Structures are given as C-alpha cells and as structure tokens.
Amino acid sequence: MTDFDYDVAIIGAGTAGMSAYREALKYSDRVVMIDGGPLGTTCARVGCMPSKLLIAAAEARHRAESVGLFGLRAGPVEVDGVQVMNRVRAERDHFVSFATEAIAGFAPGGLLREQARFVDDNRLELASGKQISARSIVIATGSRPVVPAGLEPAGDRLIFNDQLFDWTDLPSSVAVFGTGAIGLELGQALHRLGVRTHIYGRGGSVGPLTDPDVAAYAAAQFSSEIPIDWMAADASVARDGDAVIVRSAGGEERFDYLLAAAGRRANVDNLGLENTSLTLDAHGVPTYDHLSMRASYSDIFIAGDSAVDLSLLHEAADEGRVAGENAARYPHSYRRARRTPLTIVFTDPQIAIAGRSHADLLRDRMDFAIGEVSFEDQGRARILGLNRGLLRVYGDRPSGLLLGAEIFGPAAEHLAHLLAWSIESRLTVAELLERPFYHPVIEEGLRTALRHLNHHLGFGPNPPLRCIDCGPGG
C-alpha cells in the first residue's frame, strides 16, 4: 500500500475548499489545504457581498426619489461617492474577516500558503519546489473574470468587479459589457447612483432567464430605465487619453471606465492537469460526475467555481461537502442527490429561477404546462408601488408536480425560496393550492399563477384572467 503524506489534499481555500476541508476532517485528520492566493472567498471579496452593498445604496436612493407616488415630497438625493464606496469596502472587509478567521481556526499545518501543480494524480509540487502526495485530491481553485475579445484597447480603463469594489469614489461614467447577472446588477446600481451608464450585450441574454416571455418583459423594463444595447456584437472599443470610446450601431459614446461583466472561467489552466489522467473538456476543465464530484475515473475530485457548473455560493458549499466526503472515504465514494436549483439576481425587479428552467424542460422534452401572473395588477404589489413583473410556473402534465419557475418581479428572492422548497418536497400544484395564503401579500400573485397552471394541467377550473387575488376570498 502506498504511504501518502496526506489522505486528502485540497487545492483552494474558498467556499468549496473550506467545505471540503471540514467534511474530510470528519473521516481523517490527515487533511491539508493549499492556497497561495488571497484568502476570504470570491463571494466575500469580489462577488455577492460587496455587490449587494453597492445595490443596497442604489436602491435606497431610488426608493427615496420615488416617494412622489405616495403623495410625499422629497428633493433629489445627493450621492457622496466617497462615502458610498467607504461603506462598501468597510463592510466587504468585515465579511472577508469571517472567512479568514475561520481559516485561522484550522489545525496547525492544515493550510499551506503556496501555489500547487499536479505532478501526477497523487502528487503536487508546491511553489517552493517541495512535493507532497495525497491519496485523494480536491480541486477547488475558484474562477476569474472572462476577458471578452475586443475590449483590450481600453487598457488600464478596463476593469472587472474584482477591481470595482476597491474604488474610493464613484466615476462619472461607465460602459458595462455583459447582460448576465453581474452586468445587470452592477449596471443598474451604478446608474441609480448617478453614474452615466450604458450596458452592452452581445447575445441578447437577460440575466439567467430562459423563458422567452419573461425575458422579453424583463428586457423591456430594463430598457425603459437604462440605456441598453442587447445585441451589440458589432460594438468596438478604442482609447482616447483617459477616455474609453465605444462605437456601436447606436452611435459613439465616451466613458471613464469599461466594466467587463461577461462571466467567469475556471482557475484550472495553471494546475498542470496535463500531467494527470483526467479527461478535459473544450474549456480545459476536467469532466466529472455532478453527483459525486469525482473527475473522470480518478481519485481526484472537483468542486465550486472550478467546476463552472453553477457559480453560486450555496452550490459551491454543497459541492465542497460532497467532494470532501468522497475524497476522504475514497475508494468508498458515493453519489449524492443535489438540492433543487435556485438562482437569484438582485436587480430591481429581481430575477429568479427555482427548479427546472424553461430551457431545461424543453431540452429534456418534458410534457409540461405553464401558468403565469402579471404583477402589474397584483394587489400588494400595487399598494407598494412595485407592480412590475411576470411570473411563470411549470408543472408536469402526467403527475401534476410543480417542476420549476422563472420570475421577474417584486420579492422574487422570497417567492423563489417558497417554490424551491415546494419542488424539493415534491408537492403537486393542487397540494400547493391547499396551503394558506394571507391577504394582501405578494404571495397571492403566486397563487394566481398556480391556479392557472392547475387548470392547464387539467386538475382545476379555469380562473379569471386578471387580479383574482385582489379582493378578500380571492
């Protein structure tokens, strides 16, 4: 039997890596984590937490300037960019400290602060030249922003969200390239904080939405607030002094910065994967089993953004736990059922997908029906002045089970959780309609959509088409 230095070596100390480390320790005390980069997790340092801090400031200003709807009077809200970014950075650092303190609590010798490369499936060479061996290895090296082709002329005025949150003040203008979650969130936030913002897309995507009706509605709403070119594949970039010039079919515009928000790529290209037995896909990422996180038929596992399946913190944590357990128990590794998918984008209105997306259902040729509700006449949404949005829910025709939903609307982060929990519990649409709904609440809009879906599934009568949840007893 081979005498390894460790039972499990984990490359990367982010969310997935820390989850893998904690899980592996349940089965072995011969576990090591290796990371030579900045600590603190992508989410805390440059992702979900600092972006939500910027969004919170933008939403506070937007709501304050929208009180006229209620017969209230307020003047323009002045934005102090220095103070906005001071809070973003201070709170960001506070969240990062949670992760670094957790790592500091690991057992002595549990973390090696070096970069590592594979020598073979079971050996790693550290930056110092030292080699270590492990019975199983977990790749949890995270991801980095993609640099879209054609943006290089922007030079040092080309930034990513990694740099944006280190700003000490807000600029006067920014061009945002990308209409995914990051581009829409940051673009709208900057616009609402008084930064002249123009968003450029290249493929027509509207965040993660795949339902054509919901995507079209959301695109129209965003376009009514922010200058957006959804299909600007022809856009070109040039530099003129400190200014970035963007030319497209819509004309020419000058900006202080160009923010690239076109997605992220796995940090696996410098790991020496060519020295392993792993099979790599077209992007150089190891092929792996999504339920065991085992790469190919090796004793190497992969988790988090390194896998580039769902770059979300809760998914990274789940994958880390599975990878850590299986790596520690290898060769007695098992497949684990994954939780119901849940995606949320913190724009206004919010975007969310719970369970199977519209595209998933079409791809798998599912026999499904659709129910929907517009929030424009939904009672509680109108009371709050948040009556913009469209929710579509999907149900399985043979069984009546709820399969998924796509949402653009108020409180989508909460509606999506209710839907995901219901899907996880394998509830039928008819069973959901037996649950209590208070009045007046946003959730009554969900009930309307479920009633329509239940009818289209053949399990209930056809309800009125609008505002059936506005009055008592609706």
MOSULMO-V250116 format. One record per run of one state. SS is the DSSP state (A for helix, B for strand, O for the rest). FROM is the first residue (numbers start at 1). LEN is the number of residues. If there is no record, write none. Layout:
ss->SS from->FROM len->LEN
ss->SS from->FROM len->LEN
//
This chain:
ss->O from->1 len->5
ss->B from->6 len->6
ss->O from->12 len->3
ss->A from->15 len->10
ss->O from->25 len->6
ss->B from->31 len->4
ss->O from->35 len->7
ss->A from->42 len->5
ss->O from->47 len->1
ss->A from->48 len->17
ss->O from->65 len->2
ss->A from->67 len->4
ss->O from->71 len->10
ss->A from->81 len->24
ss->O from->105 len->6
ss->B from->111 len->2
ss->O from->113 len->3
ss->B from->116 len->5
ss->O from->121 len->2
ss->B from->123 len->4
ss->O from->127 len->4
ss->B from->131 len->9
ss->O from->140 len->3
ss->B from->143 len->3
ss->O from->146 len->6
ss->A from->152 len->6
ss->B from->158 len->2
ss->O from->160 len->1
ss->A from->161 len->4
ss->O from->165 len->8
ss->B from->173 len->5
ss->O from->178 len->3
ss->A from->181 len->12
ss->O from->193 len->3
ss->B from->196 len->5
ss->O from->201 len->11
ss->A from->212 len->14
ss->O from->226 len->1
ss->B from->227 len->3
ss->O from->230 len->6
ss->B from->236 len->5
ss->O from->241 len->2
ss->B from->243 len->6
ss->O from->249 len->2
ss->B from->251 len->5
ss->O from->256 len->1
ss->B from->257 len->4
ss->O from->261 len->3
ss->B from->264 len->3
ss->O from->267 len->6
ss->A from->273 len->3
ss->O from->276 len->4
ss->B from->280 len->1
ss->O from->281 len->5
ss->B from->286 len->1
ss->O from->287 len->1
ss->B from->288 len->1
ss->O from->289 len->5
ss->B from->294 len->2
ss->O from->296 len->4
ss->B from->300 len->3
ss->O from->303 len->1
ss->A from->304 len->3
ss->O from->307 len->6
ss->A from->313 len->17
ss->O from->330 len->12
ss->B from->342 len->4
ss->O from->346 len->4
ss->B from->350 len->6
ss->O from->356 len->2
ss->A from->358 len->6
ss->O from->364 len->4
ss->B from->368 len->7
ss->A from->375 len->3
ss->O from->378 len->1
ss->A from->379 len->6
ss->O from->385 len->5
ss->B from->390 len->7
ss->O from->397 len->4
ss->B from->401 len->9
ss->O from->410 len->2
ss->A from->412 len->13
ss->O from->425 len->3
ss->B from->428 len->1
ss->A from->429 len->4
ss->O from->433 len->10
ss->A from->443 len->14
ss->O from->457 len->18
//
